[in-house]
Amino acid sequence: MSNLLPYAYRVVKRHDLVPHMPFDFHPEWQYTHHIKEIWYNNTMEEGAPFIECDTQESPICSDSVSKDLWTWMDHGYFPGDDRCLVWCQKGPFTTLSSLL
């Protein structure tokens, strides 16, 4: 894939569950992510620090997060985009602070 898209990367927020899918429990699922990852171990506010990993499934980026911390909550909300407060979450979330 890197030959076709040499400057592509994926952006991952904190404890997002989705980058770890599909999980390793199904032998027919052979998905691999693009090698480069930009990982925000924070809320991704403007100017927030991030880590760039240039190896596939690097242990210093999102793969460093323990499975018991993975959550949908970090997949559905990004700064400046309140749509998932209503559409992406189960429950009566009405404010950003209720998501954090």
LINRADA-V767106 format. One record per run of one state. SS is the DSSP state (alpha for helix, beta for strand, coil for the rest). FROM is the first residue (numbers start at 0). LEN is the number of residues. Records with the same first field share a line. If there is no record, write none. Layout:
SS=FROM-LEN  FROM-LEN
This chain:
coil=0-9  13-2  16-1  20-16  40-10  53-8  64-2  69-1  71-1  76-1  78-2  81-1  87-8  98-2
beta=9-4  15-1  36-4  50-3  70-1  77-1  80-1
alpha=17-3  61-3  66-3  72-4  82-5  95-3
